[in-house]
Amino acid sequence: MIMRIWHGATKTSRSDDFLSYLMKTGVPWYRSLAGNRGVFVLRRTKEETSEFLLLSLWDSMESIKRFAGPDIDKAIYDFSEDRDYLLELESEVAHYEVLTGCSSGELIPHETRKYSLIV
């Protein structure tokens, strides 16, 4: 299993709106793709900037290549408002081989302002 890690940052004043945007665009898109095993959305706020990590789990590098193309380390910005929310369009994502882990598989809806694995 492979974990793909994307990082982005937005103004803290737009952080909740960006989360809602992710939950309507990127997260369901990842979940609809063959080979996706789950998605985590993480947020860290530091004064005027909120950073987001989108951690997605994939069956294999091949399943990532099917949607990302041959350059799997290149970040993808396919949604219309990405540029409006993000302070910078980072050019790369990272991939890690998942060696071990555990999850209850329970989803905590994003409306509670707590986040968990979506499986």
N, C-alpha and C positions, 0 to 999 in steps of 0.2 A: 504494500500500500504506500502511496505517496501523498505527502502534504504539500500543497501549494500555498504560499504565503504572499499576500498582497498587502501593501502599506499605503495609506493615504491620510491626509490631514485636512481639516476644515476649520473655520472659525468656530469657537465654542458657542457663539450665539446661534449658529446654524447646525449644531451637532445633532439635535433631536430630529430636525428636518432631514439631515443627511442619512441618519439611521432609517427613517421611514422610507426614504428613497432607495436605499440599499435593499430593504425588505420587499420592495415592489419590483426591483429590477435585477440586480446582480445575484441575490440569493436564490430567487426562484429560477433564474436562468441556469445557474450552476446545478441546481437540483434537477432540472429537466434533462441534463446531458447524460448520455450513456457513460457509465463508469464512475459517476459521482457517488460517494459514500456518505457525504455529510458536509456541513458547513458550520463554522464557528464565526461569530462576529464579536470582536473585542474593541473596547474603547478605553482610552486613557486621556484625561483632560489635564492640561497644564496651562493654567491662566487663560489666555485668549485663544489657545489652540487645542483642538481635540484630535487625537490621532486614532485611526482605526486600523485594525488588522482583520483581514478576511482570510480565514484558514479553511481551506477546502481539502477534503480527503478524496483520493482517486484510486481506482483499482490498479492503475499502471501508468507509466510514462506514455504509453500508446494512447490511452484514453485521453490524456491531456493534449497530446499532439493532434487528436481529431478535432478539437475546438480551437486550440491555440496556434496550430500550424507548426512548421518544423523548428522555429525559434521559440521554444517553450518558455524561455526566460524573459521574453518581451511581454511587458504589461499590456493588457487589452482595455481599451476605453471605447466601448460600443454603445453607450447610452447617452442620450441627448444632453442631459444635464451634468454629466461628469465634470466638465470644465467649469461649470457655474459654481459647484460646491467645493472642488478641490483647490487647495492653495498651490499645488504643484502636481503635474502629471509625471509621477515617477516612472522611469523607463523600464525597470526590471522588477520581476517577482523572484522568489526563491522556492526551491523544491528540496524536500527532505524525505528520505526513506523512513517510514514509520516502523520502528522496531518492536514497540510494545505500547500498551495503553489500555484504558478501560473507560467505560461510560455507562451510565444507567440507561441511556437512550431516551431520556425524558426531555421534552421540549418545554422550556419556560417561555411563554409568549413575550414578544418584545415590548408589549404595552406595559408590562410590569417593571420595566427598566432593569430587568435582570436577563441574562442571556445564557444560553446553554446549547449543547449540540443538537442540531437538527438532523435526525436520521430517518 
